[in-house]
Structures are given as structure tokens and as C-alpha cells.
Amino acid sequence: MDPKRLYKARGHRMVCGVCGGIAEYFGVDPTIVRLAFVLLCFGWGSGLLAYIVAALIMPEPPYDPNDVRP
């Protein structure tokens, strides 16, 4: 069994795919994760920093020739 890996989203991408990737990893709707980041941004200001760090360190998903998403 392959371990579950955290990647940026390929299909649920708005900016860098961080929130979509986190949502895919945990199996929740990407909108919920995006709202959490916005609340962290406005509440404590840590959401923007967390997003930037995640965008830099999260890898892109491996190439899948069968994936036909735009």
C-alpha cells in the first residue's frame, strides 16, 4: 500500500493549488479549507504566511497522462 502524499491540487486550483491539495488529502471540500485560510488571514495574519510557505514547499503532483483536466 502506497503512503498518502500531500501534493498541490491539479483540478481544484485557484492560485497555487495549496488549499485544493490540502482538501484532497483530508477528503473535504476545498471551499472549507479556503475559508479557513481567509479566516486565519484576517484573524491573526498567519494564514497568508502559512499559504506562502506551503506554496513553496508542497510539490506538484506527478504527471499522469490519463488526467485530461485543463
N, CA, C and O atoms as a DFTB+ gen file, in Angstrom:
280 C
 N C O
     1  1       0.841      -1.175       0.000
     2  2       0.000       0.000       0.000
     3  2       0.889       1.241       0.000
     4  3       1.790       1.366       0.829
     5  1       0.631       2.159      -0.933
     6  2       1.408       3.383      -1.030
     7  2       0.982       4.363       0.054
     8  3      -0.209       4.491       0.340
     9  1       1.947       5.059       0.664
    10  2       1.561       6.059       1.669
    11  2       0.892       7.259       1.006
    12  3       1.170       7.586      -0.148
    13  1       0.025       7.895       1.744
    14  2      -0.691       9.056       1.247
    15  2       0.270      10.247       1.238
    16  3       0.935      10.512       2.239
    17  1       0.345      10.969       0.108
    18  2       1.251      12.106      -0.027
    19  2       0.458      13.384      -0.217
    20  3      -0.627      13.371      -0.798
    21  1       0.993      14.465       0.266
    22  2       0.368      15.776       0.133
    23  2       0.975      16.489      -1.069
    24  3       2.172      16.773      -1.097
    25  1       0.129      16.775      -2.067
    26  2       0.547      17.480      -3.271
    27  2      -0.347      18.692      -3.483
    28  3      -1.435      18.780      -2.914
    29  1       0.117      19.621      -4.301
    30  2      -0.746      20.710      -4.742
    31  2      -1.834      20.109      -5.626
    32  3      -1.621      19.089      -6.282
    33  1      -2.994      20.747      -5.635
    34  2      -4.101      20.234      -6.435
    35  2      -3.885      20.558      -7.907
    36  3      -3.352      21.611      -8.256
    37  1      -4.302      19.649      -8.748
    38  2      -4.245      19.899     -10.179
    39  2      -5.594      20.409     -10.679
    40  3      -5.641      21.242     -11.584
    41  1      -6.682      19.922     -10.105
    42  2      -8.008      20.279     -10.599
    43  2      -8.712      21.356      -9.795
    44  3      -9.493      22.120     -10.362
    45  1      -8.463      21.445      -8.488
    46  2      -9.142      22.420      -7.627
    47  2      -8.217      23.597      -7.353
    48  3      -8.084      24.028      -6.207
    49  1      -7.589      24.110      -8.375
    50  2      -6.570      25.138      -8.212
    51  2      -7.176      26.519      -8.424
    52  3      -7.856      26.761      -9.421
    53  1      -6.923      27.425      -7.477
    54  2      -7.317      28.826      -7.636
    55  2      -6.062      29.671      -7.853
    56  3      -5.951      30.375      -8.857
    57  1      -5.117      29.601      -6.910
    58  2      -3.886      30.378      -7.020
    59  2      -2.718      29.432      -7.257
    60  3      -2.181      29.363      -8.362
    61  1      -2.331      28.712      -6.227
    62  2      -1.205      27.775      -6.348
    63  2      -1.620      26.322      -6.152
    64  3      -0.819      25.418      -6.391
    65  1      -2.844      26.083      -5.727
    66  2      -3.311      24.721      -5.519
    67  2      -3.097      24.196      -4.117
    68  3      -3.301      23.009      -3.863
    69  1      -2.686      25.067      -3.196
    70  2      -2.399      24.630      -1.828
    71  2      -3.668      24.192      -1.113
    72  3      -3.720      23.091      -0.565
    73  1      -4.685      25.032      -1.111
    74  2      -5.931      24.702      -0.403
    75  2      -6.609      23.480      -1.022
    76  3      -7.138      22.630      -0.307
    77  1      -6.591      23.395      -2.352
    78  2      -7.169      22.230      -3.018
    79  2      -6.414      20.957      -2.690
    80  3      -7.019      19.897      -2.529
    81  1      -5.095      21.055      -2.591
    82  2      -4.281      19.888      -2.235
    83  2      -4.531      19.421      -0.815
    84  3      -4.622      18.221      -0.553
    85  1      -4.642      20.378       0.108
    86  2      -4.946      20.030       1.499
    87  2      -6.333      19.406       1.589
    88  3      -6.535      18.444       2.330
    89  1      -7.288      19.948       0.838
    90  2      -8.646      19.398       0.844
    91  2      -8.667      17.982       0.283
    92  3      -9.347      17.114       0.831
    93  1      -7.933      17.734      -0.801
    94  2      -7.864      16.376      -1.360
    95  2      -7.227      15.412      -0.368
    96  3      -7.670      14.270      -0.246
    97  1      -6.205      15.851       0.332
    98  2      -5.510      14.997       1.292
    99  2      -6.431      14.562       2.431
   100  3      -6.435      13.397       2.830
   101  1      -7.214      15.516       2.949
   102  2      -8.101      15.211       4.076
   103  2      -9.500      14.787       3.650
   104  3     -10.304      14.397       4.497
   105  1      -9.812      14.853       2.351
   106  2     -11.108      14.405       1.863
   107  2     -12.252      15.344       2.199
   108  3     -13.372      14.898       2.449
   109  1     -11.978      16.648       2.208
   110  2     -13.024      17.631       2.477
   111  2     -13.172      18.543       1.266
   112  3     -12.374      18.485       0.331
   113  1     -14.199      19.385       1.293
   114  2     -14.444      20.322       0.202
   115  2     -13.374      21.424       0.217
   116  3     -13.057      21.948       1.284
   117  1     -12.818      21.781      -0.937
   118  2     -11.785      22.819      -0.972
   119  2     -12.264      24.185      -0.472
   120  3     -11.462      24.980       0.016
   121  1     -13.552      24.456      -0.590
   122  2     -14.079      25.740      -0.124
   123  2     -13.909      25.894       1.384
   124  3     -13.648      26.995       1.869
   125  1     -14.054      24.811       2.119
   126  2     -13.889      24.859       3.572
   127  2     -12.452      25.216       3.927
   128  3     -12.219      26.027       4.823
   129  1     -11.497      24.625       3.241
   130  2     -10.086      24.910       3.507
   131  2      -9.764      26.357       3.126
   132  3      -9.034      27.039       3.846
   133  1     -10.301      26.824       2.009
   134  2     -10.073      28.212       1.590
   135  2     -10.638      29.191       2.615
   136  3      -9.998      30.190       2.944
   137  1     -11.838      28.904       3.117
   138  2     -12.426      29.775       4.144
   139  2     -11.586      29.790       5.413
   140  3     -11.437      30.835       6.046
   141  1     -11.042      28.655       5.785
   142  2     -10.178      28.595       6.969
   143  2      -8.937      29.462       6.774
   144  3      -8.528      30.166       7.697
   145  1      -8.333      29.422       5.586
   146  2      -7.169      30.260       5.319
   147  2      -7.529      31.744       5.361
   148  3      -6.760      32.553       5.879
   149  1      -8.694      32.105       4.818
   150  2      -9.120      33.507       4.842
   151  2      -9.351      33.964       6.276
   152  3      -8.961      35.072       6.646
   153  1      -9.983      33.119       7.084
   154  2     -10.210      33.484       8.485
   155  2      -8.890      33.636       9.232
   156  3      -8.744      34.543      10.052
   157  1      -7.939      32.767       8.961
   158  2      -6.624      32.903       9.588
   159  2      -5.926      34.181       9.134
   160  3      -5.225      34.824       9.915
   161  1      -6.118      34.539       7.888
   162  2      -5.513      35.763       7.343
   163  2      -6.057      36.998       8.057
   164  3      -5.294      37.847       8.520
   165  1      -7.373      37.088       8.140
   166  2      -7.977      38.273       8.741
   167  2      -7.922      38.234      10.265
   168  3      -7.835      39.281      10.908
   169  1      -7.972      37.058      10.837
   170  2      -7.972      36.937      12.291
   171  2      -6.620      37.217      12.916
   172  3      -6.490      38.097      13.767
   173  1      -5.613      36.465      12.491
   174  2      -4.309      36.587      13.115
   175  2      -3.202      36.941      12.131
   176  3      -2.078      37.219      12.549
   177  1      -3.488      36.938      10.861
   178  2      -2.477      37.269       9.868
   179  2      -1.544      36.129       9.534
   180  3      -0.637      36.288       8.717
   181  1      -1.754      34.976      10.155
   182  2      -0.849      33.843       9.919
   183  2      -1.241      33.024       8.695
   184  3      -0.441      32.224       8.210
   185  1      -2.441      33.207       8.193
   186  2      -2.901      32.428       7.045
   187  2      -2.111      32.722       5.787
   188  3      -1.781      31.806       5.034
   189  1      -1.804      33.979       5.550
   190  2      -1.038      34.359       4.360
   191  2       0.371      33.783       4.425
   192  3       0.875      33.257       3.432
   193  1       0.998      33.880       5.571
   194  2       2.344      33.315       5.733
   195  2       2.321      31.798       5.558
   196  3       3.193      31.234       4.897
   197  1       1.326      31.139       6.149
   198  2       1.213      29.690       6.007
   199  2       0.989      29.292       4.551
   200  3       1.542      28.294       4.088
   201  1       0.179      30.067       3.825
   202  2      -0.089      29.763       2.422
   203  2       1.181      29.910       1.584
   204  3       1.476      29.062       0.743
   205  1       1.924      30.979       1.814
   206  2       3.156      31.210       1.052
   207  2       4.169      30.106       1.313
   208  3       4.798      29.608       0.380
   209  1       4.331      29.720       2.571
   210  2       5.268      28.644       2.909
   211  2       4.821      27.333       2.267
   212  3       5.637      26.607       1.700
   213  1       3.536      27.033       2.355
   214  2       3.020      25.795       1.758
   215  2       3.178      25.803       0.245
   216  3       3.492      24.770      -0.347
   217  1       2.964      26.953      -0.392
   218  2       3.111      27.042      -1.847
   219  2       4.557      26.790      -2.271
   220  3       4.811      26.272      -3.359
   221  1       5.487      27.155      -1.420
   222  2       6.901      26.949      -1.742
   223  2       7.370      25.519      -1.501
   224  3       8.224      25.019      -2.234
   225  1       6.823      24.852      -0.483
   226  2       7.363      23.536      -0.132
   227  2       6.530      22.356      -0.632
   228  3       7.044      21.242      -0.730
   229  1       5.248      22.581      -0.950
   230  2       4.419      21.463      -1.437
   231  2       4.796      21.139      -2.884
   232  3       4.876      22.039      -3.720
   233  1       5.027      19.866      -3.181
   234  2       5.382      19.504      -4.554
   235  2       4.162      19.435      -5.468
   236  3       3.031      19.260      -5.015
   237  1       4.420      19.577      -6.749
   238  2       3.376      19.369      -7.754
   239  2       3.076      17.870      -7.812
   240  3       3.957      17.060      -7.526
   241  1       1.860      17.492      -8.173
   242  2       1.566      16.058      -8.287
   243  2       2.332      15.448      -9.459
   244  3       2.655      16.146     -10.421
   245  1       2.622      14.155      -9.383
   246  2       3.307      13.500     -10.505
   247  2       2.456      13.562     -11.767
   248  3       1.226      13.579     -11.702
   249  1       3.117      13.596     -12.898
   250  2       2.414      13.674     -14.180
   251  2       1.637      12.390     -14.424
   252  3       2.161      11.288     -14.260
   253  1       0.378      12.551     -14.820
   254  2      -0.481      11.413     -15.142
   255  2      -1.011      11.611     -16.553
   256  3      -1.840      12.495     -16.768
   257  1      -0.556      10.810     -17.535
   258  2      -1.008      11.004     -18.910
   259  2      -2.501      10.750     -19.098
   260  3      -3.074      11.191     -20.095
   261  1      -3.142      10.052     -18.165
   262  2      -4.576       9.779     -18.271
   263  2      -5.427      10.921     -17.712
   264  3      -6.646      10.925     -17.879
   265  1      -4.786      11.892     -17.050
   266  2      -5.503      13.029     -16.476
   267  2      -5.733      14.061     -17.569
   268  3      -4.774      14.626     -18.096
   269  1      -6.970      14.312     -17.912
   270  2      -7.296      15.202     -19.034
   271  2      -7.855      16.548     -18.562
   272  3      -8.470      17.260     -19.356
   273  1      -7.659      16.911     -17.302
   274  2      -8.136      18.189     -16.809
   275  2      -7.353      19.321     -17.455
   276  3      -6.176      19.154     -17.775
   277  1      -7.992      20.476     -17.653
   278  2      -7.281      21.616     -18.256
   279  2      -6.288      22.226     -17.307
   280  3      -5.609      23.191     -17.659
